[in-house]
Amino acid sequence: MCLVCRRRFSKKDMLRFVADEKESLCQDRKYRLKGRGVYCCRTEECLGCFAKQAQRLAKSLRCPGVKVDIDFAVEL
């Protein structure tokens, strides 16, 4: 389910993000990084709002100190 729009898509149609050891958000391009992940669909609207959802991200990742860069660059 997309964290922003809450719609359901297949796993491969979405982007997965996890918090790394430094509690920074990173994109999981191969869907294999360990840890709890969050998904975002590939629409421009959702990707634009994704980085602004810091509180929702922290809750979903169960990582209260997650650092999200506002100029978050996503490689499609």
C-alpha positions in Angstrom: 0.0 0.0 0.0 1.3 3.5 -0.9 2.2 5.5 2.2 0.9 8.7 0.7 -2.3 7.9 -1.3 -3.1 4.6 0.6 -3.9 2.8 -2.7 -2.8 -0.8 -3.3 -0.5 -1.7 -6.2 1.6 -4.8 -6.9 4.9 -4.8 -5.1 7.0 -4.3 -8.3 4.9 -1.2 -9.3 6.0 0.6 -6.2 9.2 2.0 -4.7 10.5 0.5 -1.4 12.3 2.5 1.2 14.1 1.4 4.4 15.9 3.2 7.2 19.6 2.3 7.2 22.0 1.9 10.3 22.4 5.7 10.5 18.6 6.1 10.5 18.6 7.8 7.1 16.0 6.8 4.5 17.3 5.0 1.5 15.7 3.4 -1.6 15.7 -0.4 -1.8 16.0 -0.8 -5.6 16.2 -4.6 -5.4 13.5 -5.1 -2.7 16.0 -7.1 -0.6 17.4 -4.8 2.1 16.7 -6.1 5.6 14.5 -4.2 7.9 11.0 -2.7 7.9 10.2 -1.0 4.7 7.6 1.5 3.4 6.2 1.8 -0.1 5.3 4.7 -2.4 3.7 4.4 -5.8 5.5 6.0 -8.8 3.1 8.8 -9.4 4.6 12.3 -9.4 2.0 13.5 -6.9 2.9 10.8 -4.3 6.6 11.1 -4.8 6.4 14.9 -4.3 4.5 14.4 -1.0 6.5 11.4 0.2 9.5 13.3 1.8 7.1 15.6 3.6 5.4 12.7 5.4 8.2 12.5 8.0 5.9 11.7 11.0 4.1 9.0 9.1 7.4 7.5 7.8 8.8 7.4 11.3 5.8 5.6 12.6 5.6 3.1 9.7 9.3 2.3 10.0 9.2 2.2 13.8 12.2 4.5 13.7 11.4 7.8 15.5 14.7 9.4 14.5 14.5 8.8 10.8 16.2 11.5 8.7 14.4 12.5 5.5 16.0 14.9 3.1 13.4 17.3 1.7 15.3 17.3 -1.6 14.9 13.5 -1.7 16.0 12.2 -5.1 14.3 9.1 -6.3 15.7 7.1 -9.1 12.9 5.5 -11.1 
